Amino acid sequence: MERINEKIKAAAVFEDNNIKPKWFVWKNRKYAITETTYSWKTKSGEEQVIHFSVTDGNTLFEISYNQKTLKWVLEKTE
């Protein structure tokens, strides 16, 4: 996977302590998420980050959501 590490805009549904990303915008292009294949959590100091492996049906992406800063990042793409 290619490392990107860029801030993105994203939309997600927050339901029953779960976060379900629905779409994100990267380089002025909107990607509709068709499936979340895996998710996991990491800690960076006091900040908890939730990572998602998602696809738009063509490309696999790793995006993350920082629960302290409320920021989304595109970590990697394949």
C-alpha positions as CSV (number, residue, x, y, z in Angstrom):
1,M,0.0,0.0,0.0
2,E,1.1,3.5,-0.7
3,R,1.4,5.8,2.3
4,I,-0.6,9.1,1.8
5,N,-1.1,10.6,5.3
6,E,-3.3,13.5,4.2
7,K,-6.3,15.1,6.0
8,I,-9.6,14.4,4.4
9,K,-13.2,15.4,4.8
10,A,-15.4,12.5,5.7
11,A,-19.0,11.6,6.6
12,A,-19.9,8.8,9.0
13,V,-22.8,7.4,10.9
14,F,-22.3,7.3,14.7
15,E,-24.6,4.5,16.1
16,D,-24.5,2.4,19.3
17,N,-20.8,3.2,20.0
18,N,-19.9,2.3,16.4
19,I,-18.6,4.6,13.7
20,K,-19.5,3.7,10.1
21,P,-17.7,5.8,7.5
22,K,-19.9,6.5,4.4
23,W,-17.8,8.7,2.1
24,F,-14.7,10.9,2.1
25,V,-13.3,13.6,-0.1
26,W,-9.7,13.5,-1.2
27,K,-8.1,15.9,-3.7
28,N,-11.6,17.3,-4.6
29,R,-12.9,13.8,-5.4
30,K,-15.7,12.1,-3.4
31,Y,-15.3,8.4,-2.7
32,A,-18.4,6.5,-1.7
33,I,-17.5,3.7,0.7
34,T,-19.2,0.5,-0.3
35,E,-17.7,-1.7,2.4
36,T,-15.6,-1.5,5.6
37,T,-13.5,-4.6,5.6
38,Y,-11.8,-4.2,8.9
39,S,-11.4,-1.7,11.8
40,W,-9.0,-1.3,14.8
41,K,-7.9,1.2,17.4
42,T,-4.5,2.6,18.3
43,K,-3.3,5.1,20.9
44,S,-1.0,8.0,20.3
45,G,-0.3,9.4,23.7
46,E,-3.7,10.4,25.1
47,E,-5.3,10.3,21.7
48,Q,-7.3,7.3,20.6
49,V,-7.4,6.7,16.8
50,I,-9.8,4.4,15.0
51,H,-8.6,3.0,11.7
52,F,-10.8,1.7,8.9
53,S,-9.9,-0.4,5.9
54,V,-12.5,0.6,3.4
55,T,-13.2,0.2,-0.3
56,D,-15.2,2.1,-2.9
57,G,-15.6,-1.1,-4.9
58,N,-12.4,-0.5,-6.9
59,T,-9.7,0.7,-4.5
60,L,-8.7,-0.2,-1.0
61,F,-8.0,2.7,1.4
62,E,-7.0,3.0,5.1
63,I,-8.6,6.0,6.7
64,S,-8.5,7.0,10.4
65,Y,-10.5,9.1,12.8
66,N,-8.8,10.8,15.8
67,Q,-11.4,10.8,18.6
68,K,-9.7,13.7,20.4
69,T,-9.1,16.1,17.5
70,L,-12.1,14.8,15.5
71,K,-10.0,14.8,12.3
72,W,-10.0,12.2,9.5
73,V,-6.9,11.2,7.6
74,L,-6.3,9.1,4.5
75,E,-3.4,6.9,5.7
76,K,-2.8,4.6,2.8
77,T,-4.2,3.6,-0.6
78,E,-3.7,0.5,-2.8
